[in-house]
Amino acid sequence: LKPSGEGIDIGPSLSAAAGNGWKTMSIPLSCFGKAGLDLTKLQSPLAIKTATKLDISVSRIAMGTSAQGMVSC
């Protein structure tokens, strides 16, 4: 995967959710453009890069409209 752009930092949202059970996280598509990502060159629907150990479970990834768990750009 070689995205054009640095990606979106969801670290603060993950830290806030740690140890609190299942959470919904919503990322506006406009955030990807603001981060310099070109969605026309998307090769992978999800990539997570960390500097430390991460233990995470993902149950669903979908495109849609939701204000629940909104991540700010």
VMD Tcl script that builds the backbone (N, CA, C; Angstrom):
set m [mol new atoms 219]
animate dup $m
set s [atomselect $m all]
$s set {name element resname resid chain x y z} {
  {N N LEU 1 A 0.845 -1.191 0.000}
  {CA C LEU 1 A 0.000 0.000 0.000}
  {C C LEU 1 A 0.873 1.230 0.000}
  {N N LYS 2 A 0.702 2.081 -0.965}
  {CA C LYS 2 A 1.431 3.344 -1.014}
  {C C LYS 2 A 0.418 4.458 -1.240}
  {N N PRO 3 A -0.255 4.902 -0.159}
  {CA C PRO 3 A -1.234 5.976 -0.316}
  {C C PRO 3 A -0.541 7.298 -0.600}
  {N N SER 4 A -1.252 8.202 -1.281}
  {CA C SER 4 A -0.697 9.541 -1.477}
  {C C SER 4 A -1.214 10.398 -0.338}
  {N N GLY 5 A -0.410 10.621 0.661}
  {CA C GLY 5 A -0.799 11.378 1.831}
  {C C GLY 5 A -0.392 10.641 3.088}
  {N N GLU 6 A -0.510 11.305 4.213}
  {CA C GLU 6 A -0.071 10.730 5.481}
  {C C GLU 6 A -1.137 9.926 6.204}
  {N N GLY 7 A -2.391 10.079 5.862}
  {CA C GLY 7 A -3.448 9.365 6.546}
  {C C GLY 7 A -4.130 10.216 7.592}
  {N N ILE 8 A -4.941 9.596 8.401}
  {CA C ILE 8 A -5.730 10.291 9.409}
  {C C ILE 8 A -5.357 9.738 10.774}
  {N N ASP 9 A -5.016 10.632 11.688}
  {CA C ASP 9 A -4.619 10.232 13.041}
  {C C ASP 9 A -5.862 9.984 13.882}
  {N N ILE 10 A -6.147 8.721 14.173}
  {CA C ILE 10 A -7.290 8.375 15.021}
  {C C ILE 10 A -6.827 7.967 16.415}
  {N N GLY 11 A -5.547 8.209 16.708}
  {CA C GLY 11 A -4.976 7.857 18.010}
  {C C GLY 11 A -5.748 8.421 19.190}
  {N N PRO 12 A -6.090 9.719 19.184}
  {CA C PRO 12 A -6.846 10.265 20.316}
  {C C PRO 12 A -8.204 9.581 20.512}
  {N N SER 13 A -8.882 9.249 19.421}
  {CA C SER 13 A -10.178 8.567 19.527}
  {C C SER 13 A -10.005 7.152 20.060}
  {N N LEU 14 A -8.949 6.464 19.629}
  {CA C LEU 14 A -8.692 5.118 20.131}
  {C C LEU 14 A -8.329 5.150 21.607}
  {N N SER 15 A -7.529 6.129 21.999}
  {CA C SER 15 A -7.144 6.250 23.410}
  {C C SER 15 A -8.355 6.512 24.296}
  {N N ALA 16 A -9.255 7.377 23.834}
  {CA C ALA 16 A -10.447 7.702 24.613}
  {C C ALA 16 A -11.369 6.493 24.743}
  {N N ALA 17 A -11.370 5.613 23.746}
  {CA C ALA 17 A -12.255 4.447 23.753}
  {C C ALA 17 A -11.657 3.243 24.467}
  {N N ALA 18 A -10.366 3.275 24.734}
  {CA C ALA 18 A -9.673 2.123 25.322}
  {C C ALA 18 A -10.340 1.651 26.616}
  {N N GLY 19 A -10.634 0.357 26.658}
  {CA C GLY 19 A -11.190 -0.261 27.849}
  {C C GLY 19 A -12.666 0.008 28.087}
  {N N ASN 20 A -13.332 0.645 27.124}
  {CA C ASN 20 A -14.738 1.010 27.289}
  {C C ASN 20 A -15.686 0.194 26.413}
  {N N GLY 21 A -15.266 -0.973 25.968}
  {CA C GLY 21 A -16.136 -1.820 25.141}
  {C C GLY 21 A -16.209 -1.340 23.699}
  {N N TRP 22 A -17.180 -1.874 22.975}
  {CA C TRP 22 A -17.352 -1.563 21.547}
  {C C TRP 22 A -17.738 -0.109 21.350}
  {N N LYS 23 A -17.140 0.537 20.382}
  {CA C LYS 23 A -17.431 1.927 20.041}
  {C C LYS 23 A -17.579 2.043 18.536}
  {N N THR 24 A -18.351 3.028 18.118}
  {CA C THR 24 A -18.478 3.363 16.707}
  {C C THR 24 A -17.601 4.568 16.428}
  {N N MET 25 A -16.854 4.512 15.328}
  {CA C MET 25 A -16.018 5.631 14.925}
  {C C MET 25 A -16.420 6.018 13.512}
  {N N SER 26 A -16.713 7.298 13.311}
  {CA C SER 26 A -17.109 7.805 11.996}
  {C C SER 26 A -16.093 8.832 11.531}
  {N N ILE 27 A -15.606 8.656 10.309}
  {CA C ILE 27 A -14.617 9.577 9.748}
  {C C ILE 27 A -15.219 10.179 8.479}
  {N N PRO 28 A -15.454 11.494 8.461}
  {CA C PRO 28 A -15.996 12.132 7.255}
  {C C PRO 28 A -15.054 11.936 6.067}
  {N N LEU 29 A -15.610 11.673 4.885}
  {CA C LEU 29 A -14.773 11.500 3.691}
  {C C LEU 29 A -13.935 12.739 3.420}
  {N N SER 30 A -14.438 13.910 3.796}
  {CA C SER 30 A -13.674 15.149 3.567}
  {C C SER 30 A -12.348 15.123 4.317}
  {N N CYS 31 A -12.259 14.380 5.417}
  {CA C CYS 31 A -11.005 14.280 6.175}
  {C C CYS 31 A -9.906 13.639 5.333}
  {N N PHE 32 A -10.276 12.693 4.484}
  {CA C PHE 32 A -9.273 12.022 3.655}
  {C C PHE 32 A -8.649 13.002 2.670}
  {N N GLY 33 A -9.483 13.853 2.071}
  {CA C GLY 33 A -8.970 14.874 1.161}
  {C C GLY 33 A -8.100 15.880 1.885}
  {N N LYS 34 A -8.529 16.303 3.081}
  {CA C LYS 34 A -7.741 17.255 3.876}
  {C C LYS 34 A -6.397 16.660 4.277}
  {N N ALA 35 A -6.333 15.336 4.412}
  {CA C ALA 35 A -5.089 14.658 4.777}
  {C C ALA 35 A -4.199 14.402 3.564}
  {N N GLY 36 A -4.678 14.791 2.382}
  {CA C GLY 36 A -3.878 14.616 1.172}
  {C C GLY 36 A -4.010 13.252 0.530}
  {N N LEU 37 A -5.027 12.480 0.928}
  {CA C LEU 37 A -5.227 11.154 0.351}
  {C C LEU 37 A -6.062 11.254 -0.917}
  {N N ASP 38 A -5.632 10.605 -1.958}
  {CA C ASP 38 A -6.347 10.579 -3.231}
  {C C ASP 38 A -7.167 9.298 -3.286}
  {N N LEU 39 A -8.490 9.420 -3.068}
  {CA C LEU 39 A -9.345 8.233 -3.028}
  {C C LEU 39 A -9.448 7.525 -4.372}
  {N N THR 40 A -9.048 8.180 -5.472}
  {CA C THR 40 A -9.068 7.503 -6.771}
  {C C THR 40 A -7.921 6.509 -6.898}
  {N N LYS 41 A -6.941 6.586 -5.978}
  {CA C LYS 41 A -5.794 5.675 -6.004}
  {C C LYS 41 A -5.838 4.670 -4.862}
  {N N LEU 42 A -7.005 4.523 -4.268}
  {CA C LEU 42 A -7.170 3.622 -3.137}
  {C C LEU 42 A -6.875 2.178 -3.540}
  {N N GLN 43 A -5.976 1.536 -2.795}
  {CA C GLN 43 A -5.611 0.153 -3.065}
  {C C GLN 43 A -6.082 -0.782 -1.962}
  {N N SER 44 A -6.360 -0.224 -0.804}
  {CA C SER 44 A -6.763 -1.020 0.345}
  {C C SER 44 A -7.817 -0.226 1.116}
  {N N PRO 45 A -8.934 -0.852 1.483}
  {CA C PRO 45 A -9.984 -0.106 2.174}
  {C C PRO 45 A -9.607 0.318 3.590}
  {N N LEU 46 A -8.655 -0.354 4.213}
  {CA C LEU 46 A -8.255 -0.012 5.575}
  {C C LEU 46 A -6.808 -0.406 5.794}
  {N N ALA 47 A -6.063 0.513 6.357}
  {CA C ALA 47 A -4.695 0.230 6.774}
  {C C ALA 47 A -4.482 0.953 8.095}
  {N N ILE 48 A -3.906 0.264 9.061}
  {CA C ILE 48 A -3.635 0.866 10.359}
  {C C ILE 48 A -2.139 0.777 10.617}
  {N N LYS 49 A -1.543 1.916 10.897}
  {CA C LYS 49 A -0.102 1.993 11.170}
  {C C LYS 49 A 0.061 2.518 12.587}
  {N N THR 50 A 0.857 1.840 13.387}
  {CA C THR 50 A 1.071 2.267 14.765}
  {C C THR 50 A 2.554 2.334 15.090}
  {N N ALA 51 A 2.869 3.134 16.097}
  {CA C ALA 51 A 4.241 3.214 16.577}
  {C C ALA 51 A 4.443 2.281 17.770}
  {N N THR 52 A 3.335 1.830 18.360}
  {CA C THR 52 A 3.385 0.936 19.518}
  {C C THR 52 A 2.414 -0.218 19.307}
  {N N LYS 53 A 2.355 -1.110 20.274}
  {CA C LYS 53 A 1.461 -2.260 20.211}
  {C C LYS 53 A -0.001 -1.807 20.208}
  {N N LEU 54 A -0.829 -2.441 19.397}
  {CA C LEU 54 A -2.256 -2.113 19.311}
  {C C LEU 54 A -3.052 -3.402 19.317}
  {N N ASP 55 A -4.035 -3.463 20.191}
  {CA C ASP 55 A -4.952 -4.599 20.257}
  {C C ASP 55 A -6.335 -4.057 19.925}
  {N N ILE 56 A -6.857 -4.395 18.736}
  {CA C ILE 56 A -8.116 -3.825 18.261}
  {C C ILE 56 A -8.918 -4.897 17.527}
  {N N SER 57 A -10.225 -4.810 17.645}
  {CA C SER 57 A -11.125 -5.673 16.881}
  {C C SER 57 A -12.027 -4.782 16.051}
  {N N VAL 58 A -12.210 -5.125 14.790}
  {CA C VAL 58 A -13.069 -4.365 13.890}
  {C C VAL 58 A -14.199 -5.282 13.471}
  {N N SER 59 A -15.436 -4.832 13.671}
  {CA C SER 59 A -16.561 -5.692 13.315}
  {C C SER 59 A -17.213 -5.301 11.998}
  {N N ARG 60 A -17.063 -4.045 11.593}
  {CA C ARG 60 A -17.731 -3.608 10.370}
  {C C ARG 60 A -17.096 -2.326 9.857}
  {N N ILE 61 A -16.890 -2.263 8.558}
  {CA C ILE 61 A -16.437 -1.043 7.900}
  {C C ILE 61 A -17.461 -0.760 6.804}
  {N N ALA 62 A -17.996 0.456 6.804}
  {CA C ALA 62 A -19.032 0.780 5.831}
  {C C ALA 62 A -18.978 2.252 5.473}
  {N N MET 63 A -19.451 2.563 4.285}
  {CA C MET 63 A -19.624 3.957 3.895}
  {C C MET 63 A -21.073 4.317 4.177}
  {N N GLY 64 A -21.274 5.488 4.733}
  {CA C GLY 64 A -22.631 5.937 5.039}
  {C C GLY 64 A -22.560 7.227 5.821}
  {N N THR 65 A -23.676 7.594 6.421}
  {CA C THR 65 A -23.757 8.824 7.177}
  {C C THR 65 A -24.048 8.496 8.629}
  {N N SER 66 A -23.173 8.948 9.512}
  {CA C SER 66 A -23.362 8.728 10.944}
  {C C SER 66 A -22.598 9.793 11.704}
  {N N ALA 67 A -23.244 10.374 12.697}
  {CA C ALA 67 A -22.563 11.356 13.545}
  {C C ALA 67 A -22.040 10.696 14.800}
  {N N GLN 68 A -22.337 9.411 14.967}
  {CA C GLN 68 A -21.915 8.686 16.177}
  {C C GLN 68 A -20.409 8.451 16.117}
  {N N GLY 69 A -19.707 8.844 17.176}
  {CA C GLY 69 A -18.264 8.608 17.242}
  {C C GLY 69 A -17.471 9.407 16.236}
  {N N MET 70 A -17.956 10.600 15.889}
  {CA C MET 70 A -17.326 11.416 14.839}
  {C C MET 70 A -15.894 11.803 15.219}
  {N N VAL 71 A -14.981 11.575 14.296}
  {CA C VAL 71 A -13.577 11.957 14.438}
  {C C VAL 71 A -13.408 13.301 13.747}
  {N N SER 72 A -12.777 14.256 14.415}
  {CA C SER 72 A -12.542 15.547 13.761}
  {C C SER 72 A -11.275 15.472 12.923}
  {N N CYS 73 A -11.282 16.197 11.824}
  {CA C CYS 73 A -10.134 16.173 10.904}
  {C C CYS 73 A -9.020 17.000 11.489}
}
mol reanalyze $m
mol bondsrecalc $m
mol representation Tube
mol addrep $m
